[in-house]
Amino acid sequence: MSLDQEKANSSTDCDLKREKNQVWRVLLENMQIIVVALILSLIIRTFIAEPRYIPSESMLPTLEEGDRLIVEKISYYFHPPKRGDVVVFEPPIQLRLQGYKKEQAFIKRVVGVGGETVAVIDGKVYIDNQLIPEDYILESPRYNLKPITIPDSKLFVMGDNRNNSNDSHIWGFLPQKNIIGHAVFRFFPFQRIGNV
């Protein structure tokens, strides 16, 4: 083999090694990007916000079955839920005893908070003997609920579709610790995009 052929072969070997090293470098960089993206998405979903799907008609007319929402998780670190908030939560023990799984999230509107007394009389909801305006409900409740005081750290939640909602008037109070987050934005269907 001539000296020129040896140089050519050596040069080709070096080029192949460089190409292999470059391919491995690109693969490694891409893997790092994917790992960082997965970690960030897990952190965001766990602590900041997550998408949710509406599986029932219990929140009509505010939310329709099939709507997709962004549920933010930060605000309740700084203040408790307030009346009117639409919250997503894990089923409390009363529902779990009925066969609902912890992963089966519910969505309802906060009607009353700890220390308040709630009642439903003649199709109207009262908090501490004051009628609360509810322009967001589908129809007036066709049931009555005797006055009941909400314990501290608990909430009274109801669906906006009052007569077709498995909510606090049936199973009782919601512990605040069960709240996953606050439903704030509908991103699908596109024609109904907007704040909840």
C-alpha atoms as one frame of an Amber mdcrd trajectory, in Angstrom:
protein
   0.000   0.000   0.000   1.357   3.366  -0.954   1.867   6.255   1.415  -0.869
   8.208  -0.364  -3.369   5.367   0.127  -2.476   5.125   3.837  -3.052   8.874
   4.250  -6.378   8.631   2.416  -7.523   5.694   4.604  -6.420   7.488   7.761
  -8.253  10.626   6.689 -11.426   8.612   5.966 -11.222   6.918   9.409 -10.884
  10.327  11.101 -13.863  11.678   9.141 -15.998   8.667  10.164 -15.007   9.084
  13.831 -15.848  12.796  13.680 -19.242  12.053  12.113 -20.011   9.381  14.742
 -19.006  11.759  17.536 -21.189  14.486  16.033 -24.191  12.123  15.762 -23.756
  11.042  19.391 -23.428  14.675  20.487 -26.674  15.613  18.679 -28.486  12.581
  20.129 -27.253  13.403  23.626 -28.333  17.049  23.295 -31.778  15.988  22.054
 -32.158  13.509  24.923 -31.258  16.247  27.411 -33.866  18.561  25.873 -36.508
  15.813  26.060 -35.678  15.006  29.700 -35.800  18.694  30.697 -39.107  19.140
  28.830 -40.615  16.113  30.598 -39.456  17.338  34.005 -40.821  20.839  33.335
 -44.170  19.485  32.139 -44.433  17.304  35.249 -43.642  20.268  37.520 -46.117
  22.515  35.691 -48.887  19.894  35.782 -48.283  19.064  39.444 -47.887  22.557
  40.899 -49.002  25.226  38.410 -51.745  24.228  35.942 -53.215  21.300  34.078
 -55.811  20.643  31.395 -59.114  19.006  32.344 -62.061  17.563  30.444 -65.723
  18.090  31.457 -67.373  14.634  31.565 -70.975  15.564  32.484 -73.719  18.182
  32.226 -73.677  19.108  35.925 -72.221  22.576  35.218 -74.600  23.614  32.412
 -74.943  26.304  31.147 -71.488  27.519  32.284 -69.640  24.426  31.070 -70.788
  21.848  28.561 -69.915  18.183  28.368 -66.697  17.867  26.373 -65.344  21.326
  27.233 -61.635  21.423  27.973 -60.292  23.734  30.657 -57.109  25.002  32.199
 -57.129  24.471  35.957 -54.644  26.670  37.806 -53.198  25.438  41.089 -51.288
  28.419  42.444 -53.868  30.889  43.766 -55.129  28.669  46.581 -51.636  28.612
  48.094 -52.182  32.318  48.816 -55.895  32.548  49.632 -58.759  30.128  50.250
 -61.479  29.474  47.676 -64.274  32.021  47.638 -67.931  31.964  46.723 -68.388
  31.789  42.966 -65.111  30.009  42.200 -65.417  26.963  39.946 -63.210  24.300
  41.511 -61.941  20.888  40.457 -61.526  18.423  43.313 -60.917  14.835  44.302
 -64.094  13.142  45.535 -64.451  13.351  49.322 -64.775  10.216  51.425 -68.597
  10.221  51.142 -68.295   9.754  47.365 -65.402   7.310  47.594 -67.596   5.107
  49.801 -70.129   5.136  46.933 -67.505   3.719  44.561 -65.955   6.845  43.029
 -62.199   6.616  42.634 -59.777   9.279  43.891 -58.750  10.004  40.274 -62.352
  10.811  39.225 -62.188  14.574  39.612 -65.389  16.553  40.080 -66.061  20.171
  39.091 -68.530  22.408  40.951 -69.065  26.015  41.992 -68.285  27.162  45.538
 -71.550  28.383  47.083 -70.535  28.666  50.736 -67.364  28.633  52.826 -66.537
  27.636  56.397 -68.587  29.439  59.047 -71.455  30.357  56.713 -74.945  28.879
  56.879 -76.466  27.676  53.615 -80.120  26.899  52.871 -82.221  26.230  49.783
 -85.797  27.484  50.143 -88.409  27.593  47.373 -85.828  27.268  44.604 -83.465
  29.907  45.955 -80.097  29.622  47.710 -79.481  31.616  50.885 -76.210  32.224
  52.693 -76.573  33.511  56.251 -80.249  34.288  55.514 -79.306  36.435  52.491
 -80.487  35.464  49.024 -77.483  35.077  46.726 -77.840  36.181  43.101 -77.211
  33.286  40.726 -77.484  34.390  37.109 -75.231  31.477  36.064 -77.544  28.541
  36.924 -79.544  26.530  34.387 -82.717  26.507  36.484 -83.787  26.969  40.096
 -83.340  23.991  42.410 -86.447  21.831  42.738 -85.509  20.800  46.276 -85.211
  22.410  49.679 -82.309  22.210  52.088 -82.707  23.130  55.733 -80.168  25.666
  57.035 -76.848  24.009  57.727 -73.605  25.617  58.941 -70.466  24.831  56.979
 -67.545  23.731  59.210 -64.182  25.511  59.019 -61.863  24.288  56.236 -64.857
  22.918  54.341 -66.884  24.199  51.405 -70.416  23.808  50.138 -70.277  23.234
  46.366 -73.047  22.898  43.798 -73.286  22.341  40.076 -74.790  25.149  37.986
 -77.237  22.557  36.648 -78.773  22.372  40.121 -81.294  19.630  39.394 -78.791
  17.334  37.675 -75.724  17.598  39.892 -74.188  15.209  42.405 -73.026  17.906
  44.821 -72.961  19.071  48.449 -76.753  19.100  48.777 -76.541  15.299  48.373
 -73.223  14.227  49.933 -72.250  17.058  52.276 -69.236  19.291  52.685 -66.079
  19.350  50.607 -62.792  19.469  52.531 -60.598  22.259  51.118 -57.666  19.827
  51.041 -59.463  17.893  48.259 -59.248  20.816  45.852 -57.009  20.244  42.834
 -57.380  23.744  41.458 -59.451  26.625  40.166 -60.981  26.305  36.674 -60.063
  29.552  34.933 -59.991  29.178  31.151 -61.823  27.141  28.499 -59.545  26.378
  25.536 -61.881  24.041  23.618 -64.203  24.161  21.724 -62.592  27.053  19.875
 -65.862  28.954  19.372 -66.303  29.139  23.159 -62.716  29.972  24.188 -62.580
  32.266  27.190 -62.586  32.667  30.951 -64.772  30.384  33.042
